[in-house]
């Protein structure tokens, strides 16, 4: 979500994404999903994960699948 200021600047109102952010929170934004797909996050297509999205935290998933969490967080928080 963004908000325009009187000067016409866009303010990003999306909360900062951290290792504690759940996958269900992330999947609400299509741009975030595109980034996660580029990092080959397998949980996006996993039928078992879809049932647990609200409990799966980004940091845990990155650790399990050896995904560079720091680089991913930098890219996600630029959106």
C-alpha positions as a Markdown table, in Angstrom:
| # | Residue | x | y | z |
|---|---|---|---|---|
| 1 | Unk | 0.0 | 0.0 | 0.0 |
| 2 | Unk | 1.3 | 3.5 | -0.7 |
| 3 | Unk | 0.2 | 7.0 | 0.1 |
| 4 | Unk | 0.8 | 10.2 | -1.9 |
| 5 | Unk | 2.1 | 13.3 | -0.1 |
| 6 | Unk | 1.1 | 16.8 | -0.9 |
| 7 | Unk | 4.3 | 17.1 | -3.0 |
| 8 | Unk | 3.4 | 14.0 | -4.9 |
| 9 | Unk | 5.9 | 11.6 | -3.4 |
| 10 | Unk | 4.8 | 8.0 | -2.9 |
| 11 | Unk | 5.2 | 6.6 | 0.7 |
| 12 | Unk | 5.6 | 2.9 | 1.0 |
| 13 | Unk | 3.3 | 1.8 | 3.9 |
| 14 | Unk | 4.1 | -1.9 | 3.8 |
| 15 | Unk | 5.5 | -3.0 | 7.1 |
| 16 | Unk | 9.2 | -4.0 | 7.1 |
| 17 | Unk | 9.7 | -7.6 | 6.2 |
| 18 | Unk | 11.8 | -9.6 | 8.7 |
| 19 | Unk | 12.8 | -13.2 | 9.2 |
| 20 | Unk | 9.8 | -13.4 | 11.5 |
| 21 | Unk | 7.3 | -12.5 | 8.8 |
| 22 | Unk | 5.0 | -15.4 | 7.9 |
| 23 | Unk | 4.5 | -16.6 | 4.4 |
| 24 | Unk | 0.8 | -15.9 | 4.6 |
| 25 | Unk | 1.6 | -12.2 | 5.2 |
| 26 | Unk | 4.0 | -12.1 | 2.3 |
| 27 | Unk | 1.7 | -13.8 | -0.2 |
| 28 | Unk | -0.8 | -10.9 | 0.0 |
| 29 | Unk | 1.5 | -8.8 | -2.3 |
| 30 | Unk | 2.0 | -10.1 | -5.9 |
| 31 | Unk | 5.3 | -8.2 | -6.2 |
| 32 | Unk | 6.6 | -10.0 | -3.2 |
| 33 | Unk | 5.5 | -13.4 | -4.6 |
| 34 | Unk | 7.5 | -12.6 | -7.8 |
| 35 | Unk | 10.6 | -12.0 | -5.7 |
| 36 | Unk | 10.1 | -15.2 | -3.7 |
| 37 | Unk | 9.7 | -17.1 | -6.9 |
| 38 | Unk | 13.0 | -15.7 | -8.3 |
| 39 | Unk | 14.7 | -17.1 | -5.1 |
| 40 | Unk | 13.1 | -20.5 | -5.8 |
| 41 | Unk | 11.2 | -20.6 | -2.6 |
| 42 | Unk | 9.6 | -24.1 | -2.9 |
| 43 | Unk | 6.8 | -23.4 | -0.4 |
| 44 | Unk | 4.9 | -21.3 | -2.9 |
| 45 | Unk | 3.8 | -24.4 | -4.8 |
| 46 | Unk | 3.8 | -27.0 | -2.0 |
| 47 | Unk | 0.3 | -28.2 | -1.2 |
| 48 | Unk | 1.4 | -29.1 | 2.4 |
| 49 | Unk | 2.8 | -25.6 | 3.0 |
| 50 | Unk | -0.4 | -23.9 | 1.8 |
| 51 | Unk | -2.1 | -25.4 | 4.9 |
| 52 | Unk | 0.7 | -24.0 | 7.2 |
| 53 | Unk | 1.4 | -20.6 | 5.6 |
| 54 | Unk | 0.4 | -18.7 | 8.7 |
| 55 | Unk | 2.9 | -20.6 | 10.8 |
| 56 | Unk | 5.8 | -20.7 | 8.4 |
| 57 | Unk | 8.3 | -17.8 | 9.0 |
| 58 | Unk | 10.5 | -16.5 | 6.2 |
| 59 | Unk | 13.7 | -17.1 | 8.2 |
| 60 | Unk | 12.9 | -20.7 | 9.0 |
| 61 | Unk | 12.1 | -21.5 | 5.3 |
| 62 | Unk | 15.3 | -19.8 | 4.1 |
| 63 | Unk | 17.4 | -21.8 | 6.6 |
| 64 | Unk | 15.8 | -25.1 | 5.6 |
| 65 | Unk | 16.3 | -24.5 | 1.8 |
| 66 | Unk | 19.6 | -22.6 | 2.1 |
| 67 | Unk | 18.3 | -19.4 | 0.7 |
| 68 | Unk | 20.3 | -16.2 | 1.3 |
| 69 | Unk | 17.9 | -14.5 | 3.9 |
| 70 | Unk | 19.8 | -11.2 | 4.0 |
| 71 | Unk | 19.8 | -10.7 | 0.3 |
| 72 | Unk | 16.1 | -11.7 | 0.1 |
| 73 | Unk | 15.2 | -9.3 | 2.9 |
| 74 | Unk | 17.0 | -6.4 | 1.2 |
| 75 | Unk | 15.2 | -7.1 | -2.1 |
| 76 | Unk | 11.8 | -7.5 | -0.4 |
| 77 | Unk | 12.1 | -4.4 | 1.6 |
| 78 | Unk | 12.9 | -2.3 | -1.5 |
| 79 | Unk | 9.4 | -3.0 | -2.8 |
